[in-house]
Amino acid sequence: MMMWLLALLYGLYLLGVGLLPQAVLAADYQALAALPALTSCSALGSQTLDGVADAPVSISAASVVSTPKGEFCKVEGNIAPSIGFEVDLPLKGWTQRYLQGGCGGLCGMTRVGISNAGRCGPALSGEFVVAGNDMGHKGSMMGPDQASFGADPQQRIDFAYRANHQTALVAKALIRAFYGQPARFAYFVGCSDGGREALMEAQRYPDDFDGVSAGAPAALFQLQNSLYHGWNVVANQRADGSNILLQSRLAILHRAVLAHCAEGSGVKDGLLQDPLSCKVDPAWAQCPATAGDSSQCLTAEEVAVARKLYDGPLDAAGRKLTMGGVLPGSELQWMVASSAHGKSMSNDIASLAISYLILPQVDLAMGNLQQLRFDDDSFRRLAQLAPLYNATNTNLQPFRQHGGKLILWHGLADTSVTPAVSLAYYQGVQQQLGAAATDSFMRLFLLPGVSHCGGGDGYDQVDVLSPLLAWAELQQAPAALLAGKLAHAAPDFMAGPPPADLPAAGKSAQGVPTLHVAPMASSPLARPWDEIKATRPVYPWPMIARYRGSGDVNDAVSYQPQRSALVLPLDFNSLASTLIGPDNQRNYQVVNGRLTAQP
């Protein structure tokens, strides 16, 4: 209660200085009664779940686990054929809310967790029932042992869209059995592939959740994991396969970009508030023709690579094949190798995805990116399964009619999933439903200087769950998000620059590079914000944060909204635009061992 009161007082303070007329920086939510369990955890483990999901459900274990905020009944099980799930239910103090978390990479691990909720009282206090699943297969976050599930067409369907929906059905049945009533509100929170999963739920199963937060969604799964990352590799290689632009050279380009592009905030902080408005020219960093020392400037060869990476995949006629490339200001996050013959993460992502998942049949030979062509034929071939994997259906009218609320957010320095995808999708929804209707249930927030799901030089500590609760439960639309910067940042795989070279990862028996990532800790509690040294507001696109001209530049109250200078709507002029539109998804089934779209 004290945490809630302090958050409310801080929100009222922000209201008083006029920062947010509809502020949701306080942890606002309905005052729902806290309920105890009506049966034992062991009895719940014996619960019959016949007919709950579309296939048999089995519970393998049910045990009481202790957390700093109380005890939970941890239920583990399987939805046939191979979806592993976990549901953690508080024995006391459940405030009638259910939260399901998405997973990143290619998943493969069953864990529960609440991300981007470091100021949300109910999430910090253990008041949610929390669930997660492995998306239908077992394996490390990245690597052939995990991506090889692509050889099983049913596991592809489970990963694409089935696993989360079936898990939601099972978790809700367990909630009814444990507490004697359904959850009052249900939420889904995810980033990266978890962001794709979040959008997939809103698009395919609009009645599953009342509030959805989709961070940095890999919505254009087919193209992002093939042409986009493949281009990052091929465009940076000489004919002999050696790399041209290396990690050690990126700071030179970054400094030149910051010197020529306006930050937009009115504060010289190295963060581009509106990077798309900057007409970037990597020649800013090019060495003079007479220069004998290139240690502080880029060679013409390096500049040519940088130009290609900003452009993104192009065909021979210069036409864009995806939504574009990396944005100005993201240079320190670029997925380029650190040595002439090293491998980058982009190489690993594209090689694995194309080999095992992108094409209708596994084709390990396609893991050799030197065979990748950037033309219409390749686009069509790589987009064949877009109706299966992509989360780009702009017809969110059913989700809106359900009363659902959607927060879409993306770091502007993200080079794993380009922010242009989220921008294009948001515009697509506006074009489908109208700007006013879209604004009534969906907001897009772009975080300057923030990398993939966190990290970078920007303000990457953001609580999206608190404003989502306020919107879904109190109809208070988020006028801004409060973003913080840690006093002592701690990089990890999902927050900060990716590892550039992967020599320790080795190769699979098929010669495909591998990347092994340690699983993240499983907990039904949100992790609270660490010490914050500065805060900024992030306004709904197309508004950006501008310094008021007075006050502490490190305090969010010193900023006000200003409209982006870009002319809207943006024209992405890309073949990928054909994959963003209404009702473009299909359900699939396995017929004679092969993926087949249902009629």
C-alpha positions in Angstrom: 0.0 0.0 0.0 2.8 2.4 0.9 4.5 1.8 -2.6 1.1 2.5 -4.3 0.6 5.7 -2.2 4.1 7.0 -3.0 3.6 6.3 -6.7 0.3 8.1 -6.7 1.7 11.1 -4.9 4.5 11.3 -7.5 2.0 11.1 -10.3 0.0 13.9 -8.7 3.2 16.0 -8.5 3.7 15.6 -12.2 0.2 16.6 -12.8 0.8 19.7 -10.7 3.7 20.9 -12.9 1.6 20.2 -16.0 3.7 17.5 -17.5 1.0 15.0 -18.2 -2.6 16.1 -18.3 -3.7 12.4 -18.3 -0.7 11.1 -16.3 -0.4 7.4 -15.7 3.0 7.5 -14.2 1.5 6.5 -10.9 0.6 2.9 -10.5 -3.1 3.4 -11.1 -5.4 0.4 -11.2 -8.7 -0.8 -9.9 -8.8 -1.6 -6.2 -9.7 -5.3 -6.5 -10.1 -7.5 -3.5 -7.2 -9.8 -2.6 -8.4 -13.4 -2.7 -6.9 -16.5 -1.1 -6.8 -20.0 -2.7 -9.8 -22.2 -2.0 -8.0 -25.5 -2.4 -4.5 -26.8 -1.9 -1.6 -26.8 -4.4 -1.5 -30.6 -4.4 -5.2 -30.7 -5.2 -4.7 -28.3 -8.0 -2.0 -30.6 -9.4 -4.6 -33.3 -9.6 -7.0 -31.1 -11.5 -8.6 -32.6 -14.6 -8.2 -30.3 -17.6 -10.1 -32.3 -20.2 -11.5 -30.2 -23.0 -9.8 -27.0 -21.9 -7.3 -26.8 -24.7 -7.5 -28.1 -28.3 -5.4 -31.2 -27.3 -4.8 -33.3 -24.1 -3.3 -31.4 -21.1 -1.2 -33.1 -18.5 0.2 -31.7 -15.2 3.6 -33.1 -14.3 4.2 -31.3 -11.0 2.5 -28.9 -8.6 4.6 -27.6 -5.7 4.6 -24.6 -3.3 7.5 -22.2 -3.9 8.5 -19.3 -1.6 9.4 -15.8 -2.8 10.2 -12.6 -0.9 6.6 -11.6 -1.4 4.8 -14.8 -0.5 4.2 -18.4 -1.5 3.1 -19.5 -5.0 1.6 -22.8 -6.3 3.9 -23.6 -9.2 2.1 -25.8 -11.7 4.1 -27.4 -14.6 2.7 -29.4 -17.4 2.3 -30.1 -21.1 -0.2 -29.4 -23.8 0.0 -32.1 -26.5 2.1 -32.6 -28.4 4.9 -30.7 -26.8 4.0 -27.3 -25.3 5.6 -27.1 -21.9 4.0 -24.6 -19.6 4.3 -23.2 -16.1 1.7 -21.3 -14.1 2.5 -19.7 -10.8 -0.5 -18.8 -8.6 -0.2 -16.9 -5.3 -1.6 -18.8 -2.3 -2.7 -15.4 -0.7 -3.1 -11.9 -1.9 -4.2 -12.6 -5.5 -5.8 -9.4 -6.8 -7.7 -11.1 -9.6 -5.2 -10.4 -12.4 -3.5 -12.8 -14.8 -0.3 -12.0 -16.7 1.4 -14.1 -19.4 4.9 -13.3 -20.5 6.3 -13.8 -24.0 9.8 -15.2 -24.6 12.7 -13.9 -26.7 14.9 -15.4 -29.4 13.4 -18.6 -30.7 12.2 -19.5 -27.2 12.6 -23.2 -26.1 12.6 -22.6 -22.4 9.7 -22.6 -20.0 9.9 -19.8 -17.5 7.6 -17.2 -16.0 8.6 -13.6 -15.7 7.3 -10.0 -15.7 9.3 -7.6 -17.8 9.3 -3.8 -18.0 7.2 -3.5 -14.8 9.8 -2.2 -12.3 7.4 0.4 -10.8 4.2 -1.6 -10.9 3.0 -2.3 -7.4 0.9 -5.5 -8.0 3.7 -7.0 -10.1 6.4 -6.2 -7.5 4.2 -7.5 -4.7 3.3 -10.9 -6.2 -0.4 -10.2 -6.8 -0.5 -11.7 -10.3 -1.0 -15.2 -11.5 1.9 -15.5 -13.9 2.4 -18.0 -16.7 4.8 -18.8 -19.5 5.6 -21.6 -22.0 8.4 -22.9 -24.2 6.5 -22.2 -27.4 6.3 -25.9 -28.2 9.9 -27.1 -28.2 13.0 -27.4 -26.0 16.4 -25.9 -26.6 18.7 -22.9 -25.9 17.6 -19.4 -26.8 19.6 -19.6 -30.1 21.4 -22.5 -31.7 20.7 -25.5 -34.0 19.7 -27.6 -30.9 16.9 -25.1 -30.6 16.2 -24.0 -34.1 16.1 -27.6 -35.3 12.5 -27.7 -34.2 11.8 -26.4 -37.7 12.0 -30.0 -38.9 8.7 -30.6 -37.1 5.9 -28.8 -38.8 3.6 -29.0 -35.7 6.3 -27.4 -33.6 6.5 -24.6 -36.1 2.7 -24.0 -35.8 3.0 -24.0 -32.0 5.9 -21.5 -32.1 4.1 -19.3 -34.6 0.8 -18.8 -32.7 -0.7 -21.8 -31.0 1.3 -22.2 -27.8 0.4 -18.9 -26.2 -3.3 -19.2 -26.9 -3.5 -22.7 -25.5 -1.4 -21.7 -22.5 -3.8 -18.9 -21.7 -6.8 -21.3 -21.9 -5.1 -23.7 -19.4 -3.9 -21.0 -17.1 -7.4 -19.5 -16.9 -8.9 -22.9 -16.1 -6.4 -23.3 -13.3 -7.3 -19.9 -11.9 -11.0 -20.8 -11.8 -10.2 -24.1 -10.0 -7.8 -22.5 -7.5 -9.7 -19.4 -6.6 -13.3 -20.3 -7.5 -13.6 -17.4 -10.0 -12.0 -16.2 -13.2 -9.4 -13.4 -13.4 -10.9 -9.9 -13.6 -8.2 -8.7 -16.0 -5.7 -10.5 -18.2 -2.4 -9.1 -19.6 0.3 -10.2 -22.0 3.7 -8.6 -21.9 6.6 -9.4 -24.2 9.6 -8.0 -26.1 11.5 -9.1 -29.3 9.9 -12.4 -30.3 7.8 -11.9 -27.2 6.6 -8.7 -28.8 5.6 -10.6 -31.9 3.8 -13.0 -29.7 2.0 -10.1 -28.0 0.8 -8.8 -31.4 -0.1 -12.3 -32.5 -2.4 -12.6 -29.5 -4.2 -9.3 -30.2 -4.6 -10.2 -33.8 -5.5 -13.9 -33.7 -7.1 -14.2 -30.3 -8.6 -10.8 -29.4 -10.5 -12.2 -26.4 -7.5 -13.7 -24.6 -6.2 -10.5 -23.0 -7.5 -7.1 -21.9 -4.1 -5.4 -22.1 -1.2 -6.2 -24.3 2.3 -4.7 -24.3 4.4 -5.4 -27.4 8.0 -4.3 -27.2 10.4 -4.3 -30.3 8.2 -6.9 -32.0 9.7 -9.1 -34.7 6.4 -8.7 -36.5 7.9 -9.2 -40.0 9.5 -12.4 -38.8 10.1 -13.8 -42.3 12.0 -10.8 -43.7 13.7 -9.6 -40.5 15.3 -12.9 -39.9 16.4 -13.4 -43.5 16.8 -10.4 -45.8 17.4 -7.8 -43.1 20.0 -9.7 -41.1 21.4 -11.3 -44.2 22.0 -7.9 -45.7 23.9 -6.8 -42.6 26.3 -9.6 -43.3 26.6 -9.6 -47.1 26.7 -5.8 -47.5 29.7 -5.7 -45.2 31.9 -8.3 -47.0 34.5 -8.2 -49.7 34.5 -10.8 -52.5 36.9 -13.0 -50.4 34.3 -13.0 -47.5 36.3 -10.7 -45.2 34.5 -8.0 -43.2 35.0 -4.3 -44.0 33.4 -2.2 -41.3 34.3 -3.4 -37.8 33.1 -2.7 -34.3 36.1 -0.6 -33.4 35.2 1.8 -36.2 31.6 2.5 -35.3 32.3 5.2 -32.7 33.8 7.4 -35.5 30.6 7.2 -37.5 28.5 7.7 -34.4 30.3 10.9 -33.5 29.9 12.3 -37.0 26.1 11.5 -37.0 25.6 13.3 -33.7 27.6 16.3 -35.0 25.3 16.7 -38.0 21.8 15.4 -36.8 19.8 17.5 -34.3 19.1 15.8 -31.1 15.6 17.3 -31.1 15.3 17.5 -27.3 16.9 20.8 -26.9 19.6 19.1 -24.7 23.0 18.0 -26.0 22.8 14.5 -24.7 23.8 12.3 -27.7 20.2 11.0 -28.2 18.3 11.5 -31.4 14.7 12.1 -30.5 13.6 11.9 -34.2 16.3 10.0 -36.1 14.1 9.5 -39.2 14.1 13.3 -39.8 17.8 13.3 -40.2 19.0 12.8 -43.8 22.1 10.8 -42.8 25.2 10.8 -45.0 28.0 8.5 -43.8 30.4 10.6 -45.9 30.4 13.0 -42.9 33.0 10.6 -41.4 35.0 9.9 -44.5 38.7 10.6 -44.6 39.9 13.5 -46.9 41.5 12.2 -50.1 44.9 13.5 -48.8 44.6 11.9 -45.4 47.4 9.5 -44.6 46.0 8.4 -41.3 42.5 6.8 -41.1 42.4 6.1 -37.4 39.9 9.0 -36.8 37.9 8.8 -40.0 36.4 6.1 -42.3 37.8 4.9 -45.6 35.7 5.2 -48.7 35.1 1.4 -48.5 33.8 1.7 -45.0 31.5 4.6 -45.9 30.0 2.6 -48.7 29.1 -0.2 -46.3 27.6 2.3 -43.8 25.4 3.7 -46.6 24.2 0.2 -47.4 23.3 -0.6 -43.8 21.3 2.7 -43.4 19.5 1.8 -46.7 18.7 -1.7 -45.7 18.2 -4.5 -48.3 17.9 -3.3 -51.9 17.5 -5.1 -55.1 19.6 -4.4 -58.2 17.3 -1.5 -59.2 17.6 0.1 -55.7 14.1 -0.8 -54.5 13.7 -1.6 -50.8 12.9 -5.2 -49.9 12.3 -4.6 -46.2 11.1 -1.6 -44.2 14.6 -0.2 -44.3 17.9 -0.5 -42.4 19.4 0.8 -39.2 18.5 4.4 -38.1 20.9 7.3 -37.5 22.1 7.3 -33.9 22.2 3.5 -33.6 25.7 3.1 -34.8 27.2 1.8 -31.6 24.7 -1.1 -31.6 25.4 -2.3 -35.2 25.7 -6.0 -35.6 29.0 -6.0 -37.3 32.0 -8.3 -36.5 35.0 -7.1 -34.5 37.5 -8.7 -36.8 38.0 -9.2 -40.5 37.2 -12.9 -40.4 34.8 -12.9 -37.4 31.1 -13.8 -37.4 28.4 -11.3 -36.3 25.2 -12.0 -34.5 23.3 -11.0 -37.8 25.1 -13.9 -39.5 24.0 -16.3 -36.8 20.4 -15.1 -36.8 19.9 -15.2 -40.6 21.8 -18.4 -41.1 19.8 -20.3 -38.5 16.4 -18.9 -39.4 16.8 -19.5 -43.1 18.1 -23.0 -42.6 15.4 -24.2 -40.2 12.4 -21.9 -40.2 11.9 -19.4 -42.9 11.4 -21.8 -45.8 8.6 -24.4 -45.9 11.2 -27.2 -45.6 14.4 -27.3 -43.7 17.3 -26.5 -46.1 20.7 -26.4 -44.3 22.5 -25.4 -47.5 20.7 -22.0 -47.3 22.6 -21.3 -44.1 25.4 -20.2 -46.3 24.5 -16.5 -46.7 26.7 -16.2 -49.8 23.8 -17.9 -51.6 21.3 -15.3 -50.5 20.0 -13.1 -53.3 18.3 -9.8 -52.9 15.6 -9.8 -55.6 11.9 -10.4 -56.2 12.3 -14.1 -56.5 14.1 -14.4 -53.1 11.5 -12.1 -51.6 8.6 -14.3 -52.7 10.4 -17.4 -51.7 11.3 -16.1 -48.2 7.8 -14.7 -47.6 5.9 -17.9 -48.3 5.2 -18.5 -44.7 4.3 -14.9 -43.8 0.7 -15.9 -43.1 2.0 -18.4 -40.5 4.8 -16.4 -38.6 4.2 -12.7 -39.3 2.2 -10.6 -36.8 1.3 -7.8 -39.3 -2.5 -8.1 -39.4 -3.8 -4.5 -39.2 -7.4 -5.5 -38.6 -7.5 -5.0 -34.8 -11.2 -4.2 -34.8 -12.1 -7.4 -32.9 -9.5 -6.6 -30.2 -10.8 -3.1 -29.9 -14.4 -4.4 -29.7 -13.3 -6.7 -26.9 -12.1 -3.5 -25.0 -8.4 -4.5 -25.4 -5.6 -1.9 -25.0 -2.3 -2.2 -26.8 1.0 -0.4 -26.0 3.5 -0.8 -28.8 7.0 0.4 -27.9 10.4 0.2 -29.6 13.9 1.5 -29.0 15.1 3.9 -31.8 18.6 2.5 -31.6 17.4 -1.1 -32.1 19.4 -2.9 -34.8 18.1 -6.4 -34.1 14.5 -5.4 -35.2 14.4 -2.1 -37.0 11.9 0.4 -35.5 10.6 1.1 -39.0 8.6 -2.2 -38.7 6.7 -0.9 -35.7 6.1 2.5 -37.4 4.9 0.8 -40.5 2.6 -1.5 -38.6 1.2 1.3 -36.5 0.5 3.4 -39.6 -1.2 0.3 -41.1 -3.6 0.0 -38.2 -4.4 3.8 -38.5 -5.1 3.4 -42.2 -7.3 0.4 -41.5 -9.3 1.7 -38.6 -8.8 5.4 -38.7 -6.5 7.6 -36.6 -9.1 8.4 -33.9 -10.3 4.8 -33.5 -6.7 3.6 -33.3 -5.8 6.2 -30.7 -8.7 5.0 -28.5 -7.0 1.6 -27.8 -3.4 1.7 -29.2 -0.4 3.9 -28.7 3.1 3.7 -30.1 6.1 4.9 -28.0 9.6 5.2 -29.5 12.5 5.4 -27.1 15.5 7.5 -28.2 18.9 5.9 -28.0 17.5 2.6 -26.6 18.7 -0.7 -28.2 16.9 -4.0 -28.5 14.5 -4.3 -25.5 16.9 -2.2 -23.5 20.5 -1.1 -23.3 22.1 1.6 -25.5 22.7 5.2 -24.4 19.0 6.0 -23.9 16.6 5.9 -21.1 15.9 2.2 -21.2 14.2 1.6 -17.8 10.5 1.8 -18.7 7.5 0.5 -16.9 4.8 -0.3 -19.5 2.7 -2.5 -17.2 1.5 0.3 -14.9 0.1 2.5 -17.7 -1.4 -0.6 -19.3 -3.3 -1.4 -16.1 -4.5 2.2 -15.9 -5.7 2.1 -19.4 -7.4 -1.3 -19.3 -8.9 -0.9 -15.8 -9.5 2.8 -15.4 -9.7 3.9 -19.1 -6.8 6.3 -18.5 -5.0 6.4 -21.8 -1.2 6.8 -21.4 -0.2 10.4 -22.2 3.4 9.4 -21.7 5.7 6.7 -20.4 8.3 7.5 -17.7 11.7 6.3 -18.8 14.7 6.1 -16.5 18.5 5.7 -16.9 20.3 3.5 -14.4 23.1 5.0 -12.3 25.1 1.8 -12.9 24.0 0.0 -16.1 24.5 -3.8 -16.3 24.5 -5.1 -19.9 23.1 -8.5 -20.8 22.0 -10.3 -23.9 18.7 -8.6 -24.3 19.9 -5.2 -23.2 22.9 -3.6 -24.8 25.3 -4.1 -27.8 25.2 -7.7 -29.0 28.4 -9.8 -29.0 30.0 -9.1 -32.3 32.1 -12.2 -33.0 31.0 -15.7 -31.9 34.2 -17.7 -31.9 33.3 -19.5 -28.7 30.0 -20.7 -30.1 31.6 -23.0 -32.7 29.6 -24.8 -35.4 27.0 -27.5 -35.6 27.6 -30.8 -37.3 26.0 -29.2 -40.4 28.4 -26.2 -40.3 25.8 -23.8 -39.1 27.1 -21.2 -36.5 25.7 -21.7 -33.0 25.0 -19.2 -30.3 24.2 -20.4 -26.8 22.6 -18.0 -24.3 22.1 -18.8 -20.6 18.4 -18.9 -19.6 17.0 -16.0 -17.7 15.9 -16.5 -14.1 12.2 -17.6 -13.6 10.2 -15.6 -11.2 6.5 -14.5 -10.8 7.7 -11.2 -9.4 8.8 -8.1 -11.4 12.3 -6.9 -10.8 12.2 -3.4 -9.2 14.1 -0.5 -10.8 17.6 -0.1 -9.6 19.0 3.3 -8.7 17.9 5.8 -11.4 20.1 8.8 -12.1 17.8 10.5 -14.6 14.3 10.4 -16.1 12.6 11.4 -19.3 9.1 11.3 -20.6 8.4 9.3 -23.8 5.3 10.6 -25.6 3.0 8.7 -28.0 4.3 9.0 -31.5 4.5 11.4 -33.3 5.2 13.5 -30.3 8.8 13.8 -29.0 10.2 15.2 -25.7 11.5 18.7 -25.8 13.3 20.5 -22.9 11.2 23.4 -21.5 14.2 25.7 -21.3 14.4 25.6 -17.5 14.7 23.1 -14.8 16.8 20.0 -14.2 17.6 18.4 -17.6 17.8 15.0 -15.8 14.2 15.3 -14.5 11.2 14.3 -16.7 9.2 17.2 -15.4 11.5 19.6 -17.4 10.2 18.3 -20.7 7.1 18.9 -22.8 5.7 17.2 -26.0 6.5 18.6 -29.4 5.4 17.1 -32.7 7.8 15.3 -35.0 9.0 17.3 -38.0 8.4 14.4 -40.2 5.6 14.6 -42.8 3.1 11.9 -42.1 2.2 9.3 -43.0 5.7 8.0 -43.8 6.2 6.3 -47.2 8.3 3.2 -46.7 8.2 2.5 -50.5 9.1 -1.2 -49.9 8.1 -4.6 -51.1 7.7 -5.5 -47.4 4.7 -3.1 -47.2 2.7 -5.7 -49.1 3.0 -7.9 -46.1 1.3 -5.4 -43.7 -2.4 -5.3 -44.0 -5.7 -6.6 -42.8 -6.6 -10.3 -42.4 -3.3 -11.6 -43.8 -2.9 -14.6 -41.5 -3.8 -18.2 -42.0 -4.2 -21.2 -39.7 -2.0 -24.2 -40.5 -2.2 -27.9 -40.0 0.1 -30.8 -40.7 -1.0 -33.0 -43.6 1.2 -36.0 -44.6 4.0 -34.5 -42.6 3.9 -31.1 -44.3 2.7 -27.6 -43.3 -0.5 -26.9 -45.0 -2.6 -23.7 -44.8 -6.2 -24.4 -43.7 -9.0 -23.4 -46.1 
